[in-house]
């Protein structure tokens, strides 16, 4: 199978300019940050054509556009989505889509972003942490482990 050979052989891959030779990889597979921190998600791809486009989506349907908190940075066939001042609502799956010469796009494997609430202080209790982890007692520290 020629397409399978192109996929496995790095030399063939570097010479291929068609979407079949395109491989899109996202890094990391999952990322956990504390609310208010910056999250950086990366998408790496290999294209020979200069005519390509990269878009980011949340949960495969919501197109992400540049805003005051969400910025897409592209350099050397890597696209990074930088989310500053993260909130609990930023949690979810993020996908990059690479489109070469307006043909069928190829999607990355996705990155799961988890935004954790800050450590509980005094009598303050985070509403979202309560919903995710159940009731918290004064002085409890909530920990969420993702893999």
N, C-alpha and C positions, 0 to 999 in steps of 0.2 A: 504494500500500500504506500503510494508515494507521499500522501499527506502525512501519514504516520511517520515515515522516514524523515520528512522535513521537521516534524515536531521534535524528534529525538536528536537529530544531528545539528549541533550548533553551527557548523559551517553552512549547511543548507539554510538554516534559519536566518543567518545574517545576509544571505543573498536573496531572500524572499521578500518581495514588496507587496504581496497580496495579503488580504485579511487572514487567510488560512495560516500564514506564518506569524501572526500577531499573538503574543502571549501577554496577558495583563495580570499582574500580581499586585495584591494589596498587602500593606504591612502597617502595623501588626495585625494579626487575626482578631485580637481583642485588646482593648485598652481601658484601664480604669483611672479616673482622675477625681480629685476632690473638687467639689463645687467651687467655682471661681478661678480654677486653674486653666491653663491653656492645653488644648488637645490638638495634636498634629497627626493626621492620617495620611499615608502615602500610597501612591499608585504608580507602579513601574511598568513600562511597556517598551516594546521594540518595534519601531516602524522605520522603513526606508523612505517613505513618501514624506514630503514636506506639507502635504495637504491632509491634516488630521485634526480632529477636535476631541477634547476631553470634557466630560461633564460629570458632576457629582450629584448623587441622589441620596435621600434618606428614605429607607424602607422601599427602595425600587421605584417609588412613584413621585416623591416630592423632590422636584428639581431645586438644587441649591444655587442661589445667586449670591454674588458678593454683597456683603452688608457691613455694618460697623463691627460685627462680631465674627462673621464667617468670611474668610478670604481664601480664594484658590490661587496658589502660586505654582507656576509651571517652569521647569528648568531641566534641560538635558533628558528629555523623555521620562521625566518624573513629574507627576502632578501631586501637590500636597494641599489638603484641606486643613486650614488652621482655624480652630474655633477658640476664641478668647473669652474669658469670663464665663466659663461654662455654667449651665444651669441643669437642674434635674431633667428638664424637658428635652435637653440635648441628647439624652440617652437613647440608644437605638442602633439599628444597622445602617451602615453607610456603604454605598457602592459607587465605584467610578466606571464610566462608560467611555471607551475609546472608539472613535469612528474614523476610518480611513477612506478618503475619497468618496464620502457619502454612501458607502456600502453598508452591509450589515454590521452593526456595532458589536464589539466584544466587551463583556462585563468582567469586572474583577470579582474575586471570591467573597468580598465583603469584609468589613471591619465592624466588630461590635463595640460600641462605646458605652461605658457605664460611668455615670457621674454620681459620685457618692456625696451624701450630706456631710457637713463639717461635724467634728466631735461635739457632743452635747455639752453645753456650759450652763451651770446653775439649774434653774427651773425651766429653761427654754427647751422645747422639744420640736424637732423638725417634722412638719406634717407629712412630707413625702417619705422620710425614713420610717415613720410610724406605719404608713401604709405598706411599705415593702417588708419590714422586719417584725411587725407586730408591736405591742406596747413596749415602751422603754421606761425603765425606772430611773429615778434621779441618780446620776453617777455612772450609769451604764455606758459603755462604749460600743457602738454598732460597728461590726466588721462584715463586709461582703466579699467573698472570694469567688473569682470567676476563672474559668479555664476553657 
